[in-house]
Amino acid sequence: MRRSILNSLLIAGTVISISACKAKKAIVVAPPVTTEVKTDNTKAEALALLNSKQLKFNTLSLKAKATLDIAGNSNDVTMNFRIKDKEIIWVSITALGGAYEPARAIITPDSIKVMNRSKSEYLSKPFSYIYNFTNKQVNFNTLQAMLTGNAMGEFLTPASNLKQENGVWMVTGSKESLDYRLLFNTLLKVEETNLNDSKSGQALKVTYSDYQDLNESLFPSTLKINTLSGMKKINIDLKFVKIDGNVPLEFPFKVPNSYKLVQ
C-alpha cells in the first residue's frame, strides 16, 4: 500500500512532550493596510519588487514545535529542519526533549528517503513519488519555498495575474490543471498561498505570520499547512523556536541493515 511522505514521517509521532522554547527574536510588525492603491507600477516593476523580498540563504537550521493532525488524529512533536538551498531538505521528528527520534527524512530534487524508527522500516523513492499525493507542478523548489516563507518563484512571472487590492498585492493564475493564489502582506512577504487542483481533488493552503529578521530579510515564526487529497486531510501547525541562517550543517541519514524497505 502506498504511503505519502507525510504519513511516513508522522506515523510514529505519538508523543506529548516537546523540548523547551528558545527566546524568539522580535517580530517585525507589518504596516497597517491602507485603502490607497498604487496604480503606477508596471507588472515587471511589481514582480521585481516582490522578488526582491524573497529570503536568500545558503543553509537554514530550523526547530519548531509542531502539531500534526492527520484525519483528526492530532499529536504534538518537535520537528527539526536542515535546508541547503535548492539541494537538500533534511527533517527529523523528535520527542521526549530530543531523547527519542521516531522518524527522519531527506529530500532532494531527485529522491525522497524516510526512516520510520518505530517500525524499523524505510522508504526510498524518486521525487516523483510525491505526485501520488499532490499536483505534478509541485517540485523541490516549491517545497523549499513553502517551508521558508518565500513565494513560489514559478508563479512570480509575467504569465501570472498581478493586482493590488487594499494596499496589498495578490498574484493569481493557472498552470495546467493547477490554480494558484498568493496573497502578500504590507511587508511584501507572502501571507497566504493557495494551490487547487479540482481535477484531482487536491488542495494546499499555507499561511504565514509573525515575521522576524533573518539574513537581511524576513522569516515567518508561524507556518500553517492544510492539505486535502481526496478525503484525506492533513494539518500541520509549526511554531519556530530556533531559526539560524548560513550555518555549517550536516545531513546524516544512514539506514540500519536490519530495516525493511517499504515498497
C-alpha positions as CSV (number, residue, x, y, z in Angstrom):
1,M,0.0,0.0,0.0
2,R,1.4,3.4,-0.9
3,R,2.2,5.9,1.8
4,S,2.6,9.6,1.5
5,I,5.7,11.4,2.7
6,L,3.8,13.0,5.5
7,N,2.3,9.7,6.6
8,S,5.6,8.0,6.5
9,L,7.2,10.8,8.5
10,L,4.4,11.2,11.0
11,I,3.2,7.6,11.6
12,A,5.3,7.4,14.7
13,G,4.6,10.9,16.0
14,T,2.6,9.7,19.0
15,V,4.2,11.7,21.8
16,I,3.1,14.5,24.1
17,S,6.4,16.0,25.3
18,I,8.4,18.6,23.4
19,S,11.6,20.4,24.1
20,A,11.7,23.8,25.7
21,C,11.5,27.1,23.8
22,K,14.4,29.4,23.0
23,A,13.8,33.1,23.2
24,K,12.5,34.4,19.9
25,K,13.8,37.4,18.0
26,A,11.5,40.5,17.9
27,I,8.6,40.2,15.5
28,V,8.6,42.7,12.6
29,V,5.2,44.4,12.7
30,A,3.6,44.8,9.3
31,P,2.4,48.3,8.5
32,P,-1.4,48.7,8.6
33,V,-3.3,48.0,5.4
34,T,-4.3,51.1,3.5
35,T,-7.1,51.6,1.1
36,E,-4.8,53.7,-1.1
37,V,-3.9,51.6,-4.2
38,K,-0.8,52.4,-6.1
39,T,-1.5,52.1,-9.8
40,D,1.7,53.4,-11.5
41,N,3.7,50.1,-11.1
42,T,4.2,48.1,-14.2
43,K,3.8,44.4,-13.8
44,A,7.5,44.0,-14.3
45,E,8.3,46.5,-11.6
46,A,5.8,44.9,-9.2
47,L,7.2,41.4,-9.8
48,A,10.8,42.7,-9.3
49,L,9.7,44.3,-6.0
50,L,8.1,41.1,-4.7
51,N,11.1,39.0,-5.8
52,S,13.5,41.4,-4.1
53,K,11.8,40.5,-0.7
54,Q,12.5,36.7,-1.2
55,L,14.7,35.2,1.5
56,K,18.1,34.4,0.2
57,F,20.3,31.8,2.0
58,N,22.8,29.1,1.6
59,T,21.7,27.0,4.6
60,L,19.0,27.1,7.2
61,S,18.7,25.3,10.5
62,L,15.2,25.3,12.0
63,K,13.5,23.9,15.1
64,A,9.7,24.0,15.6
65,K,7.0,23.0,17.9
66,A,4.6,21.1,15.7
67,T,1.0,20.0,16.0
68,L,0.3,17.3,13.4
69,D,-3.3,16.4,12.6
70,I,-3.9,13.6,10.2
71,A,-7.6,12.8,9.6
72,G,-8.5,14.1,13.1
73,N,-5.7,12.3,14.9
74,S,-3.6,15.1,16.5
75,N,-0.1,14.8,18.0
76,D,2.4,17.3,19.4
77,V,6.0,16.8,18.3
78,T,9.2,18.7,17.7
79,M,10.4,19.0,14.1
80,N,14.0,19.9,13.1
81,F,14.8,21.0,9.5
82,R,18.1,21.5,7.8
83,I,18.0,23.0,4.4
84,K,20.7,23.6,1.8
85,D,19.3,25.9,-0.9
86,K,18.0,24.0,-3.9
87,E,19.7,20.8,-2.9
88,I,18.6,19.2,0.4
89,I,15.7,19.3,2.9
90,W,16.5,17.2,6.0
91,V,13.8,16.6,8.5
92,S,13.9,15.0,12.0
93,I,10.9,14.4,14.3
94,T,12.0,14.2,17.9
95,A,10.2,13.7,21.2
96,L,10.9,13.5,24.9
97,G,13.2,16.5,24.9
98,G,15.1,15.1,21.9
99,A,15.8,11.8,23.5
100,Y,13.7,9.9,21.0
101,E,13.6,10.3,17.2
102,P,10.7,8.3,15.7
103,A,11.3,9.5,12.1
104,R,13.9,11.1,9.8
105,A,13.7,12.1,6.2
106,I,15.9,13.5,3.5
107,I,14.5,15.1,0.3
108,T,16.5,16.1,-2.8
109,P,15.3,17.3,-6.2
110,D,15.6,13.6,-7.3
111,S,14.7,11.5,-4.3
112,I,12.7,11.0,-1.1
113,K,14.0,8.8,1.7
114,V,12.3,8.2,5.0
115,M,13.2,6.2,8.1
116,N,10.5,5.0,10.4
117,R,12.4,4.0,13.5
118,S,9.4,2.8,15.5
119,K,8.7,0.1,12.8
120,S,12.3,-0.4,11.6
121,E,11.3,0.5,8.1
122,Y,12.5,2.8,5.4
123,L,11.1,4.3,2.2
124,S,13.3,5.2,-0.8
125,K,11.6,6.7,-3.9
126,P,12.2,9.1,-6.7
127,F,10.9,12.6,-6.0
128,S,8.0,11.9,-8.5
129,Y,6.6,9.7,-5.7
130,I,5.1,12.8,-4.2
131,Y,2.8,13.1,-7.3
132,N,0.7,10.3,-5.9
133,F,-0.5,12.9,-3.3
134,T,-0.1,16.3,-4.9
135,N,-0.1,18.1,-8.2
136,K,2.7,17.5,-10.6
137,Q,3.5,21.2,-10.6
138,V,5.0,20.8,-7.1
139,N,8.7,20.4,-7.3
140,F,11.6,20.6,-4.9
141,N,11.9,24.4,-5.1
142,T,8.1,24.6,-4.5
143,L,8.5,22.6,-1.3
144,Q,11.5,24.6,-0.2
145,A,9.7,27.9,-0.7
146,M,6.7,26.6,1.3
147,L,8.9,25.9,4.3
148,T,10.9,29.1,4.2
149,G,8.2,31.7,3.8
150,N,9.1,32.5,0.2
151,A,6.6,33.0,-2.6
152,M,6.8,30.1,-5.0
153,G,9.0,31.5,-7.7
154,E,7.4,29.8,-10.7
155,F,4.3,31.9,-10.0
156,L,6.1,35.3,-9.8
157,T,6.3,35.6,-13.6
158,P,4.7,37.8,-16.2
159,A,2.3,34.9,-17.0
160,S,0.5,35.4,-13.7
161,N,-2.2,38.0,-13.0
162,L,-1.0,40.6,-10.6
163,K,-3.1,43.3,-8.8
164,Q,-3.1,45.4,-5.8
165,E,-6.2,45.4,-3.5
166,N,-6.5,47.5,-0.4
167,G,-2.8,48.1,-0.3
168,V,-1.6,44.5,-0.7
169,W,-0.5,42.5,-3.7
170,M,-2.2,39.4,-5.0
171,V,-0.9,37.0,-7.6
172,T,-3.2,34.6,-9.3
173,G,-3.3,32.3,-12.3
174,S,-3.4,28.7,-13.6
175,K,-0.7,26.3,-14.7
176,E,-2.0,23.3,-16.5
177,S,-4.6,21.9,-14.0
178,L,-3.3,23.9,-11.0
179,D,-5.0,27.1,-9.9
180,Y,-2.9,29.3,-7.6
181,R,-3.4,32.4,-5.5
182,L,-0.7,34.2,-3.5
183,L,-1.6,37.0,-1.1
184,F,1.1,39.3,0.3
185,N,1.2,41.4,3.4
186,T,2.4,45.0,3.7
187,L,5.9,43.8,4.3
188,L,5.8,42.4,0.8
189,K,6.1,38.9,2.2
190,V,3.7,36.1,1.3
191,E,0.9,35.8,3.8
192,E,-1.1,33.0,2.2
193,T,-0.6,30.5,-0.6
194,N,-3.4,28.5,-2.1
195,L,-3.0,25.8,-4.7
196,N,-6.0,23.9,-6.0
197,D,-6.3,21.1,-8.5
198,S,-10.1,20.4,-8.8
199,K,-9.5,17.7,-11.4
200,S,-7.6,15.5,-8.9
201,G,-9.4,16.7,-5.8
202,Q,-6.2,18.1,-4.3
203,A,-5.7,21.4,-2.4
204,L,-3.0,23.1,-0.4
205,K,-3.2,26.2,1.8
206,V,-0.2,27.6,3.6
207,T,-0.4,30.7,5.9
208,Y,2.4,32.6,7.4
209,S,2.6,35.1,10.3
210,D,4.9,36.8,12.8
211,Y,7.9,37.6,10.5
212,Q,11.3,38.2,12.1
213,D,14.6,39.4,10.7
214,L,17.0,36.9,9.2
215,N,19.8,37.4,6.7
216,E,18.7,41.0,6.0
217,S,15.3,39.6,5.0
218,L,12.3,38.1,6.9
219,F,11.3,34.7,8.0
220,P,7.9,33.6,9.4
221,S,7.8,32.5,13.1
222,T,4.5,30.7,12.4
223,L,3.6,28.5,9.5
224,K,0.3,26.5,9.0
225,I,-0.1,23.9,6.3
226,N,-3.5,22.5,5.3
227,T,-3.7,19.8,2.7
228,L,-6.6,17.9,1.1
229,S,-6.2,14.9,-1.2
230,G,-9.4,13.2,-1.9
231,M,-10.9,12.5,1.5
232,K,-7.6,12.7,3.3
233,K,-6.9,15.8,5.4
234,I,-3.6,16.7,6.9
235,N,-3.0,19.9,9.0
236,I,0.5,20.9,10.3
237,D,0.9,23.9,12.6
238,L,4.6,24.9,13.1
239,K,5.9,27.5,15.6
240,F,9.6,28.0,15.0
241,V,11.6,28.4,18.2
242,K,15.0,28.4,16.6
243,I,16.0,29.9,13.3
244,D,19.6,30.1,12.1
245,G,20.8,31.1,8.7
246,N,24.0,30.3,6.8
247,V,25.5,28.0,9.4
248,P,27.6,24.8,8.8
249,L,25.3,21.8,8.5
250,E,25.5,18.0,8.2
251,F,22.7,15.9,6.8
252,P,23.1,12.4,8.4
253,F,21.0,9.6,7.0
254,K,22.2,6.1,7.5
255,V,19.7,3.3,7.3
256,P,20.4,0.3,9.6
257,N,20.9,-3.0,7.9
258,S,18.0,-4.5,9.9
259,Y,15.4,-2.1,8.5
260,K,12.9,-3.3,6.0
261,L,12.4,-1.5,2.7
262,V,8.7,-0.4,2.2
263,Q,7.5,-0.8,-1.4
